[in-house]
């Protein structure tokens, strides 16, 4: 029985890694399209195609009856924040290397820890605040804002973890009566509406190749979400939470292979500090049974597997 459990955990762990790598693949495609098409158009096509695997997933699990909401306002606010985050990310990733932008995005666990302290009245001690400071130092080292080649789009990229953190904290406080399927569907529908409004003004005809590329990026993201959903349902927090850091390594590798971006020594050193600080916070939370960051890495409203 223990052997079977280990095999299931290993499979789910690998699926989580694959899911997050698929997110990087989508980001890579978006980066390639960003020079040619407006952000809203990319988000629109991407969100439409991401619904397909989500629809299939809900159909297979026979969960259409659970597509209901107790608080539509929460979905609206969440979607506004996520639209802003995606908007900022797509513009930024068009001007930054993948490894650089992931260095910035992964400041989110640090922001969540502080936000939970002030917004959710969670107690955060000096050890985790020390880790937060080290993590922020890692971001500064990685993006190197004092170098003459510093790209000012890094400031815009900072909006991504800020908006995503605010989104999670609001949902944690006001939206926990919602279910996973509602978040999946309503979130995408609102994104389609928001991006569609902007796309009416900025839409330009896409070549067949670019359309298929953008459409497939959405499919990849939808499939990645399903892999992560299933893994999050089964894995303990201690195993699931660190899996999202694979995006930093995948971003460095894919960025080099596709765009020729070579990570700098600052990127390596900064990311060591960022990942180290994030993992320390996760370990510390598990020790104290204060799962702020460990829970936030899971899709919303996924039950937390007991350790």
C-alpha positions in Angstrom: 0.0 0.0 0.0 2.8 2.4 0.9 4.6 1.5 -2.3 1.4 2.3 -4.3 1.0 5.6 -2.5 4.7 6.5 -3.3 4.1 5.7 -7.0 0.9 7.9 -7.1 2.8 10.7 -5.3 5.7 10.4 -7.8 3.2 10.5 -10.8 1.4 13.5 -9.4 4.7 15.3 -8.6 5.8 14.8 -12.2 2.5 15.9 -13.5 2.8 19.1 -11.5 6.3 19.7 -12.9 5.0 19.1 -16.4 2.0 21.5 -15.8 4.3 24.3 -14.7 6.6 23.7 -17.6 3.6 23.9 -19.9 3.0 27.4 -18.4 6.5 28.4 -19.5 5.9 27.0 -23.0 2.8 29.2 -23.2 4.8 32.2 -21.9 7.4 31.5 -24.6 4.7 31.5 -27.4 3.2 34.7 -26.0 6.7 36.3 -26.0 7.2 35.5 -29.7 3.8 37.0 -30.6 4.1 40.1 -28.4 6.0 42.1 -31.1 3.2 41.7 -33.6 -0.1 41.8 -31.8 -1.7 43.8 -29.1 -1.8 42.2 -25.6 -5.6 42.1 -25.5 -5.8 40.1 -28.7 -3.3 37.6 -27.4 -5.2 37.2 -24.1 -8.5 36.9 -26.0 -7.5 34.0 -28.3 -5.5 32.4 -25.5 -8.4 32.5 -23.0 -10.9 31.1 -25.6 -8.7 28.1 -26.4 -7.9 27.5 -22.7 -11.6 26.9 -22.2 -11.6 23.8 -24.4 -9.6 21.5 -22.1 -11.3 23.0 -19.1 -14.7 22.1 -20.6 -13.5 18.6 -21.4 -12.2 18.2 -17.8 -15.5 19.3 -16.3 -17.4 17.0 -18.6 -15.3 14.0 -17.7 -15.7 14.7 -14.0 -19.5 15.4 -14.5 -19.3 18.7 -12.6 -21.4 21.0 -14.6 -24.0 21.3 -11.8 -21.3 22.8 -9.6 -20.8 25.7 -12.0 -22.5 28.2 -9.7 -21.3 31.1 -7.6 -22.1 32.4 -4.2 -20.4 35.7 -4.9 -20.1 37.0 -8.5 -18.3 40.1 -7.3 -15.4 38.0 -6.1 -15.0 36.5 -9.6 -15.2 40.0 -11.2 -12.6 41.4 -8.9 -10.3 38.4 -9.3 -10.6 38.6 -13.1 -9.8 42.3 -13.1 -6.7 41.7 -11.1 -5.6 38.7 -13.2 -6.3 40.6 -16.4 -4.0 43.4 -15.1 -1.4 40.8 -14.2 -1.5 39.1 -17.6 -1.5 42.5 -19.3 1.6 43.5 -17.4 3.3 40.1 -17.8 2.8 40.0 -21.6 4.2 43.5 -22.1 7.1 42.8 -19.8 8.1 39.4 -21.1 8.3 41.0 -24.6 11.2 43.1 -23.3 12.8 40.9 -20.6 14.3 37.4 -20.7 12.2 34.6 -19.3 14.7 34.0 -16.5 14.6 37.7 -15.5 10.8 38.0 -15.4 10.5 34.7 -13.4 13.0 36.1 -10.9 10.5 39.0 -10.4 7.3 37.0 -10.5 8.6 34.7 -7.8 8.7 37.5 -5.3 5.0 36.6 -4.9 5.6 34.1 -1.9 7.4 36.9 -0.1 4.5 39.4 -0.8 1.9 36.8 0.3 3.7 36.3 3.6 3.7 40.0 4.3 0.1 40.4 3.0 -1.2 37.6 5.2 0.4 39.3 8.2 -1.2 42.7 7.6 -4.4 41.7 5.7 -5.3 38.3 7.3 -3.8 39.0 10.7 -1.5 35.9 10.4 1.4 36.0 12.7 4.7 36.2 10.9 7.9 36.0 13.0 11.4 37.3 12.4 12.7 34.2 10.7 10.2 34.5 7.8 10.7 38.2 7.6 14.5 37.6 7.4 13.7 35.1 4.5 11.6 37.8 2.9 14.4 40.3 3.0 16.8 37.8 1.6 14.3 37.0 -1.2 14.0 40.7 -2.1 17.8 41.0 -2.1 17.8 38.0 -4.6 15.4 39.9 -6.9 17.7 43.0 -6.8 20.8 40.8 -7.5 19.0 39.0 -10.4 17.6 42.1 -12.2 20.6 44.3 -11.3 18.8 47.7 -11.4 22.1 49.5 -10.9 23.6 48.3 -14.1 23.5 50.5 -17.2 21.8 47.8 -19.2 18.9 47.6 -16.7 15.5 47.3 -18.5 12.9 49.6 -17.0 10.1 47.1 -18.0 11.2 45.2 -14.8 9.2 47.8 -12.9 6.1 46.9 -14.9 6.8 43.2 -14.3 6.6 43.9 -10.5 2.9 44.5 -11.0 2.5 40.8 -11.8 3.3 39.3 -8.3 1.6 42.3 -6.6 -1.7 41.9 -8.4 -1.6 38.1 -8.1 -0.9 38.3 -4.3 -3.7 40.8 -3.8 -6.0 38.4 -5.8 -5.1 35.5 -3.6 -5.5 37.4 -0.3 -8.9 38.8 -1.3 -10.1 35.3 -2.3 -8.7 33.8 0.9 -10.6 36.3 3.0 -13.9 36.6 1.1 -14.2 33.9 -1.5 -13.6 30.5 0.1 -17.3 29.5 -0.3 -16.7 29.3 -4.1 -15.7 26.0 -5.8 -12.8 25.2 -8.2 -15.0 24.8 -11.2 -16.6 28.2 -10.8 -13.2 29.8 -10.6 -12.1 28.0 -13.7 -15.1 29.0 -15.8 -16.0 32.5 -14.5 -12.4 33.6 -14.5 -11.9 32.7 -18.2 -15.3 34.2 -19.2 -14.5 37.5 -17.6 -11.0 37.5 -19.2 -12.6 37.0 -22.6 -15.0 39.9 -21.9 -12.3 42.2 -20.7 -9.8 41.4 -23.5 -12.6 41.4 -26.1 -13.4 45.0 -25.2 -9.8 46.1 -25.8 -9.4 43.9 -28.9 -12.3 45.6 -30.6 -10.0 48.6 -31.0 -6.6 47.0 -31.4 -7.5 43.8 -33.3 -5.4 43.1 -36.4 -5.8 40.1 -38.7 -3.6 37.2 -37.6 -1.8 34.9 -40.0 -2.9 31.3 -39.9 0.4 30.3 -38.3 0.3 33.0 -35.6 -3.4 32.2 -34.8 -2.6 28.5 -34.4 0.4 29.4 -32.3 -1.7 31.6 -30.0 -4.6 29.1 -29.9 -2.3 26.3 -29.0 -0.7 28.4 -26.3 -4.2 28.6 -24.6 -4.6 24.8 -25.0 -1.2 24.3 -23.4 -2.2 26.5 -20.5 -5.5 24.7 -20.1 -3.8 21.3 -20.1 -1.2 22.6 -17.6 -3.9 23.8 -15.3 -5.6 20.4 -15.4 -2.3 18.6 -14.5 -1.7 21.0 -11.6 -5.3 20.7 -10.4 -5.1 16.9 -10.2 -1.6 17.0 -8.6 -2.8 19.5 -6.0 -5.7 17.3 -5.1 -3.4 14.4 -4.1 0.0 15.7 -3.0 0.8 16.9 0.5 1.7 20.5 0.6 5.3 19.7 1.4 5.6 18.0 -2.0 3.4 20.2 -4.1 4.5 23.7 -3.0 8.1 23.6 -4.3 7.1 22.3 -7.8 6.3 25.8 -9.1 9.9 26.8 -8.9 10.6 24.5 -11.9 9.4 27.5 -14.0 12.6 29.4 -13.2 14.8 26.6 -14.5 12.6 25.9 -17.5 12.5 29.6 -18.3 16.3 29.7 -18.3 16.6 26.7 -20.5 13.8 27.6 -23.0 14.9 31.2 -23.0 18.4 30.1 -24.1 17.2 27.6 -26.7 14.5 29.8 -28.3 15.7 33.4 -27.8 19.4 32.9 -27.2 19.1 34.5 -23.7 22.1 33.5 -21.6 21.5 33.8 -17.9 24.0 36.1 -16.2 25.9 35.3 -13.0 23.5 37.8 -11.3 20.6 35.7 -12.5 22.1 32.5 -11.0 23.0 34.1 -7.7 19.7 36.0 -7.4 17.6 33.0 -8.1 19.4 30.9 -5.6 18.5 33.5 -2.9 14.9 33.8 -4.2 14.3 30.0 -4.3 16.1 29.5 -1.0 14.0 32.1 0.7 10.7 30.7 -0.7 11.5 27.2 0.3 12.6 28.2 3.7 9.2 30.0 4.2 7.4 26.9 3.0 9.4 24.7 5.5 8.8 27.2 8.3 5.1 27.3 7.6 4.8 23.5 7.6 6.7 23.4 10.9 4.3 26.0 12.4 1.2 24.7 10.6 0.8 28.2 9.1 0.1 27.5 5.4 0.1 30.9 3.8 2.4 30.3 0.9 2.0 26.5 0.7 -1.8 26.9 0.2 -1.4 29.7 -2.2 0.6 27.6 -4.7 -2.5 25.4 -5.0 -5.4 26.3 -7.4 -8.1 28.1 -5.5 -10.4 25.9 -3.3 -8.4 22.7 -3.7 -8.6 20.7 -0.4 -5.3 20.6 1.3 -3.9 17.1 1.7 -3.0 16.3 5.3 0.7 15.7 6.0 
